[in-house]
Amino acid sequence: MLIRLVEGSPASFAEQIASQIRQGVARGEVAVGEKLPSARELAASLNVNMHTVLRAYDSLRAAGVVELGRGRGAVVVGGDAPGIRNVLDSAAAVVAQAAAAGISVRELSWLIKGMA
């Protein structure tokens, strides 16, 4: 699974990391029982502070997506993946409806951001 961070996003890097891991679990890109990279490894690959990754992993633990264990790292247990899967399915339908109505992804993104 590839994680991409967007500088200048309203979401912090920790939030972006956690969100993308949740999406990976929901899409089946990250399997239940799979061990995530260590915080140090992921931080190095993303060029962020290790504590940023630890915050993301702690958020995932609180949501029941991963279990954290000293020496074991973060292991995917599932958690809220079904809820995310439903949101992704709904979002895909909205994107398709927008495209059919001639609304670009950029315009749709702007509209959705206005709702938040």
N, C-alpha and C positions, 0 to 999 in steps of 0.2 A: 504494500500500500504506500502510495506516495503522498506525503504531506506537503502542502504549499502554504506558506505564510504570506499574508498581504500586509505590507507596511502601510500605515495610515488608515487601516480598517478600524471601525469603531470597536470591534472585538479585539481583546488583548490576544497576544500570541498564545497564552495558556488556553483561552477560550477557543481559539481557532484549532489548536492541536486536539483538544478534547472533542470538539465538534466533528472534526474530520475522522477521528478514530471511531466515534459513535456511528458516523455514516458508513465507515468501512465495515463495521460489525453488522449494521442493518443490511448492507448490500451483499454480505457474505464474503467480502474480500478479506476479512479477519475472522477466523473461525473461533468458536468457543473452545477454550482449552489452549489456545495459542498464546505463547509468551510474547509480550511486547518488548521492543528494545529497551535496554537499561536507560534510565534517565540521562546518564552521562553520554551514552552512545547517541541517543536521539538528539540531545542538545547539541552535540558536536556536529551532527549531520545537518541540523537546521540553523546552526550558527546562533544559538540562543543560550541563555544562562540555564544551567541544570535545574535551578529552582523553578524556572518557568515550566519545564516539563513535569517536575514534581507536583506543581499546582494543578496542571492538567490531569495527571494521573490521580491525584487526590479527588478532584471533581468527578472523575470517572468512577472512583471507588464509592463515593457518596451516592452516585446514581445507580450503583449496583452493576456497572458494566464490567469492572475489573476487580480482582482481589489483589491486594498488595501484601507482600511478605518479604521480610528482611532476608536477603540472600536468594529469594525466589523471583523477585521483581514483580512486574504487573502481568497477571494472567487473565485473559478474557473469560468472563463467566456469562455474558449475555446482557442481562439487565434490561434497559429500556429500549432495546433494539426494535421490538415490535411497534412501539409508539413512533419511533423515528421512521420505520419502514412505511407506516401509514402516512406520515407527513410527506415523505419523499414521493409516494404514489400520488398523493393529492397535488403536490407541487408539479409533478410531471404532467398531470391533467391540466393544470392552470397554464403551464408553459405552452402546451399544445393548443389550448383555446386561444391564448394570446396570439400565437403565430397565425392561427386561422383568421383572427380578426385584424391581422396586419400590425400587431404591436410587437416591437423589437424586444429582445431580451434586456437591453439597456433601459428602455422605457418601462418594462415590467418591473425591473429591479427598483427603479425610481418610485414607481407606484407603491410597491411593497414597503420600501423604506419609509414612505410617508404614512403608512399605517402603524408603524412600530412606535 
